[in-house]
Amino acid sequence: MIERTLSIIKPDATLRNITGEINSLIEAAGFRIIAQKKLILTLDQAKKFYDVHVTKPFYNDLCEYLSSEPVVVQVLEKENAIEEYRQLMGATNPANAVEGTIRKSYAISIGQNSVHGSDAVETAAKEISFFFSEVEIVG
């Protein structure tokens, strides 16, 4: 089944100017980038986006990080996109990520792990609509 998932190329990656390299890995894995934009989130926007983590000890640091510099938000499309993108991203801790994954190749640390991806169909729909209107998604 063709699915859509949200991808965020995070501040550590945009600052190092490796967005194109990450996009190359995404496209080489068979994903279609059907929406994409670069923006700087406000702290309030980051808090709203990550509200599912509000009770976790890393919440404030995560929100401050996500709003610290530009991010590239994308809608990816592919058969089984959510699970396949999570595999391509690799483990949250880059030390535990498999060779060839985005995080193994580019992440700096657990906190600065270069990319975000949706974890379920419902989450993907919510996250995609947070950043994009239907008219912006061109599949």
N, C-alpha and C positions, 0 to 999 in steps of 0.2 A: 504494500500500500504506500502510495506517495504521501509523505508527510512534510510539514514545515516545522522548522525550529528556529529559535532566535540564537544568534551568535553576537557576542560583544568582544571586540578586540580592545583590551583594556589599556589604561594609561601607560603602563610600563612598556608595552609593545608600540604604541603610537609615538611615544617619546624617542624610542630607538629607531623609528622609521622602518619598521619591519612589517607593516600592514600588508604590503604587496607579497612578501614572502609567505605570510600566513594564508593570504588569499590563494596563492599558488597551490599550497598544500590542500586547501579546501576544494579547489576545483579539480586538482589531480585525483582526489578521492571520489569524484563523481557528483559533487554537489553543484547545484545551480544557485548562484547568488541572485535572488529575484527582487531584492530591495537592499539598499545600503545608503547610509549617511554618516557623516562625521559631525559630532556635536560635543559640547561641554555641558555635563549635567550640573545642575545646582545641587547643593547638599540636600535640600528638601526633596528634589526629584530622586536622588540616589536612595534616600531613606524610604520613600514610597515604593521604589522598585524592589528594594530588599526587605520590605516589611515582614516577610516570612521569617526573617532572622532576628527580629527585634529583641528577643529575649536572650540571644546568644552573646557571649562575651566579646566576640570579634565584630559585632554589628557596627559600632561607631567607627572603628578603624576602616572597615570595609567601605562604608558610605563615604568617609572622607577621602579614601583612596580613589574610589570610582568617580568622584567629583573633582579630583585634583588637576586633571589634564584632559585633553580630548579623548574620546572613545569613538570607535566605529561600530555602529549597530547594523546588523544584517539579518535578513530572512534567508534561510537556506532551504532548499527543497531537494528531496531525493527519496527513494524508497527507504523506509525505516530510518528516516533522517535523524530522529532524536537519539536513538541508541548508537547509530553509526557516528554521529558527530561527537558524542560522549567518548566513544572509543578513540576517535581521531584526536580529541583534546588530550587524553591521557589522564592519569591520576592527578588529583589536586596538588599533592606534594610532588614536584618534579623529580625528586630523588627516587620516587617509586614508580614513575611513569615509564612506559615501554619505549624503547628506541623507535624513532620515526614519528612519535606523537608530537603535537604542537608544544605541549608543556615540557616534554623532555628536551626538545630542540631550543625553545625560546624562553621558558619561564625563568624568573630570577629566584623565586622563593614560593612558599605556600601562599603567602599574601599577594605577591606580585606574580601571578601565574598566567598572565598574558591573555587568557580567553575565558569567556563564560558561555555556557550552553544550557538550554532548557533541559529539564529532567523528566518531563512527562508531557503527554498530549495536552492536558488541561493547562499546565504551566506554560507551555509554548504558546498557546492561544492567548493567554493573559499577557505574557511578556511581549509578544509581537504587537498586540493592540496598544500596549503602553507606548511604543515608539512609532508605530506606523498606522496610517489609515489604509483602507482597502485600495484606494486609488494610487497609493505609492508602491504597491506590491505588483510587480509586472512579471508574471510567470508565463 
